[in-house]
Amino acid sequence: MKFLVTDIEFDFDDGNDGESYTLTFDEEIEIRDSALGVWEADDDNDLCDEITAATGWLIKNIYYEIQLK
């Protein structure tokens, strides 16, 4: 399935590696923007896993549309 991610919010308070790291506002925007767009995944859980693996950040909220074509 293809998903169009229209908006996403990451948990920038805690990265996947457990280390504390403070991002600048511009870095947060860059990471968010990299996750927007079309992703291919089996389902919505797989979509979140794919984005988390690609960005290195856990997702708080995600908004998407399923692409039929």
PDB file of N, CA, C and O in Angstrom:
ATOM      1  N   MET A   1       0.838  -1.182   0.000  1.00  0.00           N
ATOM      2  CA  MET A   1       0.000   0.000   0.000  1.00  0.00           C
ATOM      3  C   MET A   1       0.880   1.241   0.000  1.00  0.00           C
ATOM      4  O   MET A   1       2.010   1.228   0.488  1.00  0.00           O
ATOM      5  N   LYS A   2       0.334   2.308  -0.558  1.00  0.00           N
ATOM      6  CA  LYS A   2       1.042   3.582  -0.541  1.00  0.00           C
ATOM      7  C   LYS A   2       0.289   4.555   0.345  1.00  0.00           C
ATOM      8  O   LYS A   2      -0.936   4.662   0.291  1.00  0.00           O
ATOM      9  N   PHE A   3       1.062   5.268   1.170  1.00  0.00           N
ATOM     10  CA  PHE A   3       0.514   6.240   2.104  1.00  0.00           C
ATOM     11  C   PHE A   3       1.112   7.605   1.807  1.00  0.00           C
ATOM     12  O   PHE A   3       2.322   7.728   1.615  1.00  0.00           O
ATOM     13  N   LEU A   4       0.272   8.630   1.768  1.00  0.00           N
ATOM     14  CA  LEU A   4       0.744   9.997   1.631  1.00  0.00           C
ATOM     15  C   LEU A   4       0.735  10.621   3.022  1.00  0.00           C
ATOM     16  O   LEU A   4      -0.328  10.918   3.567  1.00  0.00           O
ATOM     17  N   VAL A   5       1.913  10.820   3.591  1.00  0.00           N
ATOM     18  CA  VAL A   5       2.029  11.436   4.913  1.00  0.00           C
ATOM     19  C   VAL A   5       1.926  12.942   4.723  1.00  0.00           C
ATOM     20  O   VAL A   5       2.763  13.556   4.061  1.00  0.00           O
ATOM     21  N   THR A   6       0.876  13.535   5.318  1.00  0.00           N
ATOM     22  CA  THR A   6       0.614  14.958   5.148  1.00  0.00           C
ATOM     23  C   THR A   6       1.115  15.789   6.325  1.00  0.00           C
ATOM     24  O   THR A   6       1.397  16.978   6.171  1.00  0.00           O
ATOM     25  N   ASP A   7       1.226  15.176   7.489  1.00  0.00           N
ATOM     26  CA  ASP A   7       1.769  15.867   8.661  1.00  0.00           C
ATOM     27  C   ASP A   7       2.225  14.804   9.652  1.00  0.00           C
ATOM     28  O   ASP A   7       1.683  13.699   9.697  1.00  0.00           O
ATOM     29  N   ILE A   8       3.232  15.161  10.444  1.00  0.00           N
ATOM     30  CA  ILE A   8       3.778  14.205  11.396  1.00  0.00           C
ATOM     31  C   ILE A   8       4.404  14.966  12.554  1.00  0.00           C
ATOM     32  O   ILE A   8       4.977  16.040  12.372  1.00  0.00           O
ATOM     33  N   GLU A   9       4.286  14.398  13.738  1.00  0.00           N
ATOM     34  CA  GLU A   9       4.906  14.975  14.929  1.00  0.00           C
ATOM     35  C   GLU A   9       5.772  13.901  15.566  1.00  0.00           C
ATOM     36  O   GLU A   9       5.300  12.806  15.871  1.00  0.00           O
ATOM     37  N   PHE A  10       7.037  14.223  15.762  1.00  0.00           N
ATOM     38  CA  PHE A  10       7.979  13.282  16.362  1.00  0.00           C
ATOM     39  C   PHE A  10       8.157  13.561  17.845  1.00  0.00           C
ATOM     40  O   PHE A  10       7.901  14.670  18.316  1.00  0.00           O
ATOM     41  N   ASP A  11       8.599  12.545  18.575  1.00  0.00           N
ATOM     42  CA  ASP A  11       8.938  12.688  19.985  1.00  0.00           C
ATOM     43  C   ASP A  11      10.410  13.083  20.069  1.00  0.00           C
ATOM     44  O   ASP A  11      11.280  12.233  20.258  1.00  0.00           O
ATOM     45  N   PHE A  12      10.677  14.370  19.928  1.00  0.00           N
ATOM     46  CA  PHE A  12      12.058  14.849  19.949  1.00  0.00           C
ATOM     47  C   PHE A  12      12.622  14.903  21.362  1.00  0.00           C
ATOM     48  O   PHE A  12      13.795  15.232  21.541  1.00  0.00           O
ATOM     49  N   ASP A  13      11.811  14.586  22.370  1.00  0.00           N
ATOM     50  CA  ASP A  13      12.305  14.567  23.745  1.00  0.00           C
ATOM     51  C   ASP A  13      13.126  13.320  24.042  1.00  0.00           C
ATOM     52  O   ASP A  13      13.911  13.299  24.990  1.00  0.00           O
ATOM     53  N   ASP A  14      12.941  12.264  23.217  1.00  0.00           N
ATOM     54  CA  ASP A  14      13.647  11.011  23.463  1.00  0.00           C
ATOM     55  C   ASP A  14      13.895  10.304  22.144  1.00  0.00           C
ATOM     56  O   ASP A  14      12.947   9.907  21.466  1.00  0.00           O
ATOM     57  N   GLY A  15      15.155  10.141  21.772  1.00  0.00           N
ATOM     58  CA  GLY A  15      15.506   9.431  20.550  1.00  0.00           C
ATOM     59  C   GLY A  15      15.465   7.935  20.752  1.00  0.00           C
ATOM     60  O   GLY A  15      15.334   7.458  21.880  1.00  0.00           O
ATOM     61  N   ASN A  16      15.575   7.189  19.663  1.00  0.00           N
ATOM     62  CA  ASN A  16      15.539   5.728  19.734  1.00  0.00           C
ATOM     63  C   ASN A  16      16.724   5.153  20.479  1.00  0.00           C
ATOM     64  O   ASN A  16      16.624   4.065  21.047  1.00  0.00           O
ATOM     65  N   ASP A  17      17.854   5.863  20.492  1.00  0.00           N
ATOM     66  CA  ASP A  17      19.052   5.321  21.114  1.00  0.00           C
ATOM     67  C   ASP A  17      19.116   5.588  22.611  1.00  0.00           C
ATOM     68  O   ASP A  17      20.048   5.137  23.276  1.00  0.00           O
ATOM     69  N   GLY A  18      18.137   6.316  23.153  1.00  0.00           N
ATOM     70  CA  GLY A  18      18.082   6.572  24.578  1.00  0.00           C
ATOM     71  C   GLY A  18      18.983   7.714  25.042  1.00  0.00           C
ATOM     72  O   GLY A  18      18.944   8.089  26.213  1.00  0.00           O
ATOM     73  N   GLU A  19      19.789   8.270  24.146  1.00  0.00           N
ATOM     74  CA  GLU A  19      20.663   9.376  24.511  1.00  0.00           C
ATOM     75  C   GLU A  19      19.895  10.692  24.414  1.00  0.00           C
ATOM     76  O   GLU A  19      19.040  10.869  23.546  1.00  0.00           O
ATOM     77  N   SER A  20      20.214  11.589  25.303  1.00  0.00           N
ATOM     78  CA  SER A  20      19.594  12.903  25.284  1.00  0.00           C
ATOM     79  C   SER A  20      20.359  13.797  24.315  1.00  0.00           C
ATOM     80  O   SER A  20      21.580  13.920  24.405  1.00  0.00           O
ATOM     81  N   TYR A  21      19.638  14.417  23.394  1.00  0.00           N
ATOM     82  CA  TYR A  21      20.242  15.296  22.407  1.00  0.00           C
ATOM     83  C   TYR A  21      19.232  16.373  22.064  1.00  0.00           C
ATOM     84  O   TYR A  21      18.081  16.072  21.747  1.00  0.00           O
ATOM     85  N   THR A  22      19.650  17.615  22.124  1.00  0.00           N
ATOM     86  CA  THR A  22      18.760  18.724  21.827  1.00  0.00           C
ATOM     87  C   THR A  22      18.934  19.149  20.371  1.00  0.00           C
ATOM     88  O   THR A  22      20.039  19.465  19.929  1.00  0.00           O
ATOM     89  N   LEU A  23      17.836  19.150  19.644  1.00  0.00           N
ATOM     90  CA  LEU A  23      17.837  19.569  18.245  1.00  0.00           C
ATOM     91  C   LEU A  23      17.480  21.044  18.147  1.00  0.00           C
ATOM     92  O   LEU A  23      16.761  21.576  18.994  1.00  0.00           O
ATOM     93  N   THR A  24      17.979  21.691  17.123  1.00  0.00           N
ATOM     94  CA  THR A  24      17.541  23.049  16.845  1.00  0.00           C
ATOM     95  C   THR A  24      16.174  22.974  16.169  1.00  0.00           C
ATOM     96  O   THR A  24      15.754  21.914  15.706  1.00  0.00           O
ATOM     97  N   PHE A  25      15.497  24.102  16.120  1.00  0.00           N
ATOM     98  CA  PHE A  25      14.203  24.159  15.455  1.00  0.00           C
ATOM     99  C   PHE A  25      14.347  23.762  13.986  1.00  0.00           C
ATOM    100  O   PHE A  25      13.525  23.014  13.457  1.00  0.00           O
ATOM    101  N   ASP A  26      15.387  24.263  13.334  1.00  0.00           N
ATOM    102  CA  ASP A  26      15.608  23.947  11.921  1.00  0.00           C
ATOM    103  C   ASP A  26      15.851  22.450  11.710  1.00  0.00           C
ATOM    104  O   ASP A  26      15.395  21.889  10.713  1.00  0.00           O
ATOM    105  N   GLU A  27      16.560  21.800  12.628  1.00  0.00           N
ATOM    106  CA  GLU A  27      16.788  20.357  12.521  1.00  0.00           C
ATOM    107  C   GLU A  27      15.473  19.589  12.663  1.00  0.00           C
ATOM    108  O   GLU A  27      15.232  18.623  11.940  1.00  0.00           O
ATOM    109  N   GLU A  28      14.625  20.023  13.599  1.00  0.00           N
ATOM    110  CA  GLU A  28      13.322  19.381  13.779  1.00  0.00           C
ATOM    111  C   GLU A  28      12.478  19.506  12.509  1.00  0.00           C
ATOM    112  O   GLU A  28      11.846  18.538  12.085  1.00  0.00           O
ATOM    113  N   ILE A  29      12.468  20.681  11.910  1.00  0.00           N
ATOM    114  CA  ILE A  29      11.702  20.906  10.677  1.00  0.00           C
ATOM    115  C   ILE A  29      12.248  20.047   9.548  1.00  0.00           C
ATOM    116  O   ILE A  29      11.480  19.479   8.772  1.00  0.00           O
ATOM    117  N   GLU A  30      13.568  19.948   9.453  1.00  0.00           N
ATOM    118  CA  GLU A  30      14.196  19.137   8.409  1.00  0.00           C
ATOM    119  C   GLU A  30      13.818  17.662   8.545  1.00  0.00           C
ATOM    120  O   GLU A  30      13.546  16.995   7.547  1.00  0.00           O
ATOM    121  N   ILE A  31      13.800  17.156   9.771  1.00  0.00           N
ATOM    122  CA  ILE A  31      13.417  15.762  10.010  1.00  0.00           C
ATOM    123  C   ILE A  31      11.941  15.558   9.670  1.00  0.00           C
ATOM    124  O   ILE A  31      11.573  14.577   9.023  1.00  0.00           O
ATOM    125  N   ARG A  32      11.099  16.496  10.113  1.00  0.00           N
ATOM    126  CA  ARG A  32       9.672  16.388   9.804  1.00  0.00           C
ATOM    127  C   ARG A  32       9.446  16.400   8.304  1.00  0.00           C
ATOM    128  O   ARG A  32       8.703  15.574   7.775  1.00  0.00           O
ATOM    129  N   ASP A  33      10.090  17.340   7.616  1.00  0.00           N
ATOM    130  CA  ASP A  33       9.904  17.458   6.172  1.00  0.00           C
ATOM    131  C   ASP A  33      10.383  16.208   5.431  1.00  0.00           C
ATOM    132  O   ASP A  33       9.825  15.849   4.394  1.00  0.00           O
ATOM    133  N   SER A  34      11.416  15.544   5.959  1.00  0.00           N
ATOM    134  CA  SER A  34      11.924  14.337   5.304  1.00  0.00           C
ATOM    135  C   SER A  34      10.927  13.184   5.383  1.00  0.00           C
ATOM    136  O   SER A  34      10.991  12.251   4.583  1.00  0.00           O
ATOM    137  N   ALA A  35      10.011  13.247   6.340  1.00  0.00           N
ATOM    138  CA  ALA A  35       9.030  12.178   6.512  1.00  0.00           C
ATOM    139  C   ALA A  35       7.743  12.431   5.735  1.00  0.00           C
ATOM    140  O   ALA A  35       6.924  11.525   5.582  1.00  0.00           O
ATOM    141  N   LEU A  36       7.559  13.642   5.248  1.00  0.00           N
ATOM    142  CA  LEU A  36       6.348  13.960   4.491  1.00  0.00           C
ATOM    143  C   LEU A  36       6.466  13.396   3.084  1.00  0.00           C
ATOM    144  O   LEU A  36       7.558  13.311   2.522  1.00  0.00           O
ATOM    145  N   GLY A  37       5.327  13.013   2.527  1.00  0.00           N
ATOM    146  CA  GLY A  37       5.320  12.483   1.170  1.00  0.00           C
ATOM    147  C   GLY A  37       4.818  11.059   1.131  1.00  0.00           C
ATOM    148  O   GLY A  37       4.203  10.580   2.084  1.00  0.00           O
ATOM    149  N   VAL A  38       5.079  10.387   0.035  1.00  0.00           N
ATOM    150  CA  VAL A  38       4.547   9.039  -0.200  1.00  0.00           C
ATOM    151  C   VAL A  38       5.513   7.988   0.352  1.00  0.00           C
ATOM    152  O   VAL A  38       6.717   8.029   0.097  1.00  0.00           O
ATOM    153  N   TRP A  39       4.954   7.052   1.110  1.00  0.00           N
ATOM    154  CA  TRP A  39       5.688   5.922   1.668  1.00  0.00           C
ATOM    155  C   TRP A  39       4.965   4.640   1.283  1.00  0.00           C
ATOM    156  O   TRP A  39       3.739   4.623   1.169  1.00  0.00           O
ATOM    157  N   GLU A  40       5.709   3.586   1.086  1.00  0.00           N
ATOM    158  CA  GLU A  40       5.113   2.281   0.823  1.00  0.00           C
ATOM    159  C   GLU A  40       5.269   1.425   2.071  1.00  0.00           C
ATOM    160  O   GLU A  40       6.365   1.288   2.614  1.00  0.00           O
ATOM    161  N   ALA A  41       4.147   0.847   2.519  1.00  0.00           N
ATOM    162  CA  ALA A  41       4.143   0.029   3.730  1.00  0.00           C
ATOM    163  C   ALA A  41       2.982  -0.956   3.663  1.00  0.00           C
ATOM    164  O   ALA A  41       2.049  -0.783   2.879  1.00  0.00           O
ATOM    165  N   ASP A  42       3.053  -1.991   4.497  1.00  0.00           N
ATOM    166  CA  ASP A  42       2.004  -3.011   4.529  1.00  0.00           C
ATOM    167  C   ASP A  42       0.727  -2.500   5.188  1.00  0.00           C
ATOM    168  O   ASP A  42      -0.375  -2.827   4.748  1.00  0.00           O
ATOM    169  N   ASP A  43       0.878  -1.687   6.258  1.00  0.00           N
ATOM    170  CA  ASP A  43      -0.255  -1.129   6.990  1.00  0.00           C
ATOM    171  C   ASP A  43       0.235   0.080   7.773  1.00  0.00           C
ATOM    172  O   ASP A  43       1.394   0.472   7.643  1.00  0.00           O
ATOM    173  N   ASP A  44      -0.646   0.681   8.596  1.00  0.00           N
ATOM    174  CA  ASP A  44      -0.247   1.891   9.306  1.00  0.00           C
ATOM    175  C   ASP A  44       0.839   1.639  10.346  1.00  0.00           C
ATOM    176  O   ASP A  44       1.672   2.513  10.584  1.00  0.00           O
ATOM    177  N   ASN A  45       0.848   0.467  10.967  1.00  0.00           N
ATOM    178  CA  ASN A  45       1.916   0.142  11.918  1.00  0.00           C
ATOM    179  C   ASN A  45       3.260   0.028  11.203  1.00  0.00           C
ATOM    180  O   ASN A  45       4.277   0.520  11.691  1.00  0.00           O
ATOM    181  N   ASP A  46       3.252  -0.619  10.054  1.00  0.00           N
ATOM    182  CA  ASP A  46       4.466  -0.753   9.262  1.00  0.00           C
ATOM    183  C   ASP A  46       4.932   0.623   8.776  1.00  0.00           C
ATOM    184  O   ASP A  46       6.134   0.882   8.714  1.00  0.00           O
ATOM    185  N   LEU A  47       3.997   1.496   8.436  1.00  0.00           N
ATOM    186  CA  LEU A  47       4.333   2.857   8.029  1.00  0.00           C
ATOM    187  C   LEU A  47       5.108   3.565   9.135  1.00  0.00           C
ATOM    188  O   LEU A  47       6.147   4.173   8.875  1.00  0.00           O
ATOM    189  N   CYS A  48       4.614   3.490  10.355  1.00  0.00           N
ATOM    190  CA  CYS A  48       5.303   4.123  11.489  1.00  0.00           C
ATOM    191  C   CYS A  48       6.679   3.512  11.702  1.00  0.00           C
ATOM    192  O   CYS A  48       7.645   4.224  11.976  1.00  0.00           O
ATOM    193  N   ASP A  49       6.768   2.187  11.577  1.00  0.00           N
ATOM    194  CA  ASP A  49       8.065   1.522  11.719  1.00  0.00           C
ATOM    195  C   ASP A  49       9.048   1.982  10.649  1.00  0.00           C
ATOM    196  O   ASP A  49      10.221   2.214  10.942  1.00  0.00           O
ATOM    197  N   GLU A  50       8.576   2.114   9.410  1.00  0.00           N
ATOM    198  CA  GLU A  50       9.432   2.548   8.306  1.00  0.00           C
ATOM    199  C   GLU A  50       9.955   3.968   8.540  1.00  0.00           C
ATOM    200  O   GLU A  50      11.137   4.246   8.335  1.00  0.00           O
ATOM    201  N   ILE A  51       9.070   4.851   8.968  1.00  0.00           N
ATOM    202  CA  ILE A  51       9.470   6.242   9.191  1.00  0.00           C
ATOM    203  C   ILE A  51      10.413   6.348  10.387  1.00  0.00           C
ATOM    204  O   ILE A  51      11.391   7.094  10.341  1.00  0.00           O
ATOM    205  N   THR A  52      10.129   5.611  11.446  1.00  0.00           N
ATOM    206  CA  THR A  52      11.003   5.614  12.618  1.00  0.00           C
ATOM    207  C   THR A  52      12.387   5.099  12.257  1.00  0.00           C
ATOM    208  O   THR A  52      13.393   5.660  12.692  1.00  0.00           O
ATOM    209  N   ALA A  53      12.446   4.039  11.465  1.00  0.00           N
ATOM    210  CA  ALA A  53      13.736   3.484  11.052  1.00  0.00           C
ATOM    211  C   ALA A  53      14.501   4.476  10.176  1.00  0.00           C
ATOM    212  O   ALA A  53      15.723   4.583  10.280  1.00  0.00           O
ATOM    213  N   ALA A  54      13.793   5.195   9.323  1.00  0.00           N
ATOM    214  CA  ALA A  54      14.443   6.132   8.405  1.00  0.00           C
ATOM    215  C   ALA A  54      14.930   7.401   9.106  1.00  0.00           C
ATOM    216  O   ALA A  54      15.976   7.945   8.751  1.00  0.00           O
ATOM    217  N   THR A  55      14.176   7.872  10.099  1.00  0.00           N
ATOM    218  CA  THR A  55      14.518   9.140  10.746  1.00  0.00           C
ATOM    219  C   THR A  55      15.273   8.961  12.055  1.00  0.00           C
ATOM    220  O   THR A  55      16.049   9.830  12.451  1.00  0.00           O
ATOM    221  N   GLY A  56      15.045   7.833  12.728  1.00  0.00           N
ATOM    222  CA  GLY A  56      15.665   7.621  14.032  1.00  0.00           C
ATOM    223  C   GLY A  56      14.875   8.214  15.184  1.00  0.00           C
ATOM    224  O   GLY A  56      15.377   8.281  16.307  1.00  0.00           O
ATOM    225  N   TRP A  57      13.643   8.646  14.924  1.00  0.00           N
ATOM    226  CA  TRP A  57      12.814   9.274  15.960  1.00  0.00           C
ATOM    227  C   TRP A  57      11.461   8.589  16.040  1.00  0.00           C
ATOM    228  O   TRP A  57      10.889   8.192  15.025  1.00  0.00           O
ATOM    229  N   LEU A  58      10.955   8.454  17.265  1.00  0.00           N
ATOM    230  CA  LEU A  58       9.628   7.890  17.475  1.00  0.00           C
ATOM    231  C   LEU A  58       8.563   8.905  17.078  1.00  0.00           C
ATOM    232  O   LEU A  58       8.794  10.113  17.139  1.00  0.00           O
ATOM    233  N   ILE A  59       7.415   8.417  16.679  1.00  0.00           N
ATOM    234  CA  ILE A  59       6.320   9.250  16.193  1.00  0.00           C
ATOM    235  C   ILE A  59       5.290   9.452  17.293  1.00  0.00           C
ATOM    236  O   ILE A  59       4.860   8.495  17.937  1.00  0.00           O
ATOM    237  N   LYS A  60       4.893  10.718  17.505  1.00  0.00           N
ATOM    238  CA  LYS A  60       3.804  11.025  18.442  1.00  0.00           C
ATOM    239  C   LYS A  60       2.462  10.990  17.720  1.00  0.00           C
ATOM    240  O   LYS A  60       1.519  10.344  18.178  1.00  0.00           O
ATOM    241  N   ASN A  61       2.382  11.687  16.592  1.00  0.00           N
ATOM    242  CA  ASN A  61       1.152  11.767  15.791  1.00  0.00           C
ATOM    243  C   ASN A  61       1.518  11.716  14.322  1.00  0.00           C
ATOM    244  O   ASN A  61       2.556  12.226  13.901  1.00  0.00           O
ATOM    245  N   ILE A  62       0.643  11.090  13.555  1.00  0.00           N
ATOM    246  CA  ILE A  62       0.870  11.022  12.114  1.00  0.00           C
ATOM    247  C   ILE A  62      -0.470  11.172  11.396  1.00  0.00           C
ATOM    248  O   ILE A  62      -1.483  10.605  11.806  1.00  0.00           O
ATOM    249  N   TYR A  63      -0.447  11.942  10.325  1.00  0.00           N
ATOM    250  CA  TYR A  63      -1.635  12.146   9.503  1.00  0.00           C
ATOM    251  C   TYR A  63      -1.292  11.718   8.088  1.00  0.00           C
ATOM    252  O   TYR A  63      -0.286  12.148   7.523  1.00  0.00           O
ATOM    253  N   TYR A  64      -2.132  10.872   7.524  1.00  0.00           N
ATOM    254  CA  TYR A  64      -1.840  10.340   6.195  1.00  0.00           C
ATOM    255  C   TYR A  64      -3.120  10.022   5.460  1.00  0.00           C
ATOM    256  O   TYR A  64      -4.199   9.927   6.045  1.00  0.00           O
ATOM    257  N   GLU A  65      -2.966   9.859   4.147  1.00  0.00           N
ATOM    258  CA  GLU A  65      -4.057   9.411   3.283  1.00  0.00           C
ATOM    259  C   GLU A  65      -3.572   8.169   2.559  1.00  0.00           C
ATOM    260  O   GLU A  65      -2.411   8.097   2.157  1.00  0.00           O
ATOM    261  N   ILE A  66      -4.437   7.204   2.390  1.00  0.00           N
ATOM    262  CA  ILE A  66      -4.088   6.010   1.625  1.00  0.00           C
ATOM    263  C   ILE A  66      -4.238   6.342   0.140  1.00  0.00           C
ATOM    264  O   ILE A  66      -5.276   6.846  -0.290  1.00  0.00           O
ATOM    265  N   GLN A  67      -3.208   6.059  -0.624  1.00  0.00           N
ATOM    266  CA  GLN A  67      -3.215   6.319  -2.059  1.00  0.00           C
ATOM    267  C   GLN A  67      -3.767   5.085  -2.777  1.00  0.00           C
ATOM    268  O   GLN A  67      -3.230   3.985  -2.646  1.00  0.00           O
ATOM    269  N   LEU A  68      -4.830   5.282  -3.525  1.00  0.00           N
ATOM    270  CA  LEU A  68      -5.467   4.155  -4.204  1.00  0.00           C
ATOM    271  C   LEU A  68      -4.779   3.796  -5.514  1.00  0.00           C
ATOM    272  O   LEU A  68      -4.908   2.663  -5.977  1.00  0.00           O
ATOM    273  N   LYS A  69      -4.063   4.713  -6.115  1.00  0.00           N
ATOM    274  CA  LYS A  69      -3.384   4.429  -7.382  1.00  0.00           C
ATOM    275  C   LYS A  69      -1.900   4.487  -7.215  1.00  0.00           C
ATOM    276  O   LYS A  69      -1.161   4.275  -8.177  1.00  0.00           O
TER     277      LYS A  69
END
